[in-house]
Amino acid sequence: MTNKELILAQLMRAMIKYDGGDAPRIQHFVKVHDFARMIAIAEGMNQEDLFVLEAAAILHDVGIHVSEARYGNCDGKHQEELVLTRQKVLSEVDRIHSRTDRRICWLIAHHHTYQDVTSLDHRILLEADFLVNSFEAHLAPEGIITFRNHVFRSESAISMLNDMWGL
């Protein structure tokens, strides 16, 4: 096992502990992580960027509980504001470099920002999250197709979405 794999496993465990008692949310981030990893590998992402993406995928919804307590809902924009929550979980895994930590936090803070998506890691995180959300939220086919046509750019993510929904 590599050092990065160990860090990701520790981060996954820290997030499971953080979301303890909320099995649906734990299942959600595990699925987003898996889809993000599959898409990134299919798209040829390098190992350093893959590590950052995987960490961000594990942590992408870390602000939900605080958002619900503070605002009464888990709106994406509210989640994006909650930097301190991210830092709490990241501090449990103290071997993440500060530059990497900043990128992970940026991705988490923008995982509901669908305009001006210029980086591969950001795009893949959006796509992976939608692959899971489209199922969990029981979206109508029209909404899935519209989102795919406006947001998805990765060939592998488009193919997965189409296969998943028979489009």
C-alpha positions in Angstrom: 0.0 0.0 0.0 1.3 3.4 -0.9 1.4 6.4 1.5 -1.3 8.1 -0.5 -3.6 5.1 -0.4 -3.1 4.9 3.4 -3.9 8.7 3.7 -7.1 8.2 1.6 -8.1 5.2 3.7 -7.6 7.3 6.9 -9.5 10.1 5.4 -12.4 7.8 4.4 -12.4 6.4 8.0 -12.4 9.9 9.5 -15.3 11.0 7.3 -17.3 7.8 8.2 -16.7 8.7 11.9 -17.7 12.3 11.3 -21.0 11.2 9.5 -21.5 8.4 12.1 -25.2 7.4 12.4 -26.0 8.8 8.9 -25.6 5.7 6.7 -27.2 7.4 3.6 -24.6 10.2 3.6 -21.8 7.8 4.1 -23.0 5.7 1.2 -23.2 8.8 -0.9 -19.6 10.0 -0.5 -18.3 6.4 -1.0 -20.2 6.2 -4.3 -19.0 9.7 -5.4 -15.5 8.7 -4.6 -15.7 5.5 -6.6 -17.2 7.2 -9.6 -14.7 10.1 -9.4 -11.8 7.6 -9.3 -13.2 5.6 -12.3 -13.8 8.7 -14.4 -10.3 10.2 -13.5 -8.5 7.0 -14.5 -10.5 6.7 -17.7 -9.7 10.3 -18.5 -5.9 9.8 -17.9 -5.6 11.9 -14.8 -2.1 11.9 -13.3 -1.5 10.3 -9.8 -1.0 13.6 -7.9 -4.2 15.1 -9.3 -6.0 11.8 -8.7 -5.1 11.9 -5.0 -6.4 15.4 -4.6 -9.6 14.5 -6.5 -10.2 11.3 -4.4 -9.7 13.3 -1.1 -12.1 16.0 -2.3 -14.7 13.3 -3.4 -14.5 11.8 0.1 -15.0 15.1 1.8 -17.2 16.9 -0.8 -20.4 17.0 1.5 -18.6 17.5 4.8 -20.6 20.7 5.4 -24.1 19.2 5.2 -24.7 18.7 8.9 -23.5 22.1 9.9 -25.5 23.6 7.0 -28.6 21.9 8.2 -28.1 23.1 11.8 -27.2 26.6 10.8 -29.6 27.2 7.9 -32.2 24.5 8.2 -31.2 23.0 4.9 -28.2 21.5 3.0 -28.3 23.8 0.0 -25.1 23.5 -2.0 -24.1 27.2 -1.6 -24.4 27.0 2.2 -22.2 23.9 2.2 -19.6 25.7 0.1 -19.2 28.3 2.8 -18.3 25.9 5.6 -14.5 25.9 5.5 -14.0 25.2 9.2 -15.9 21.9 9.0 -13.5 20.7 6.2 -10.5 21.7 8.3 -11.8 19.7 11.2 -11.9 16.5 9.3 -8.7 17.2 7.4 -6.8 17.8 10.7 -7.5 14.2 11.6 -5.3 13.2 8.7 -2.2 15.3 9.3 -0.1 14.1 6.5 -1.8 16.1 3.7 0.5 18.9 2.3 -0.8 22.4 2.7 -0.8 23.1 -1.0 -2.8 19.9 -1.6 -5.1 20.8 1.3 -5.9 24.2 -0.3 -6.8 22.5 -3.6 -9.0 19.9 -1.8 -10.8 22.7 0.0 -11.3 24.7 -3.2 -12.8 21.7 -4.9 -15.2 21.0 -2.0 -16.1 24.7 -1.9 -17.0 24.6 -5.6 -18.6 21.3 -6.1 -22.0 23.0 -6.7 -20.5 25.6 -9.0 -21.4 24.6 -12.6 -20.3 27.7 -14.5 -16.7 28.4 -15.7 -15.5 24.8 -15.0 -12.0 24.8 -16.5 -10.1 22.1 -14.6 -10.4 18.4 -15.0 -10.6 17.6 -11.3 -13.4 20.1 -10.8 -15.4 18.7 -13.7 -15.0 15.1 -12.6 -16.1 15.9 -9.1 -19.3 17.5 -10.5 -19.9 14.6 -12.8 -19.4 12.0 -10.1 -21.6 13.8 -7.7 -24.3 14.0 -10.3 -24.1 10.3 -11.2 -24.9 9.5 -7.6 -27.4 12.4 -7.1 -29.4 11.5 -10.2 -30.2 8.1 -8.6 -30.6 9.2 -5.0 -32.9 12.2 -5.9 -35.0 10.1 -8.3 -34.5 12.7 -11.1 -36.7 12.6 -14.1 -35.0 11.6 -17.4 -35.5 15.1 -18.8 -33.5 16.7 -15.9 -30.8 14.1 -16.3 -30.4 14.8 -20.0 -30.4 18.5 -19.5 -27.7 18.3 -16.8 -25.7 15.9 -19.0 -25.9 18.2 -22.0 -24.9 21.4 -20.0 -22.4 20.1 -17.5 -20.8 16.8 -18.5 -17.7 16.9 -20.7 -15.8 13.7 -19.8 -16.5 11.0 -22.3 -16.3 8.3 -19.7 -18.8 10.1 -17.4 -21.2 10.7 -20.3 -21.0 7.1 -21.2 -21.6 6.0 -17.6 -24.6 8.3 -17.2 -26.0 7.1 -20.5 -25.5 3.4 -19.6 -26.8 3.9 -16.1 -30.1 5.5 -17.3 -30.4 3.7 -20.7 -30.1 7.0 -22.6 
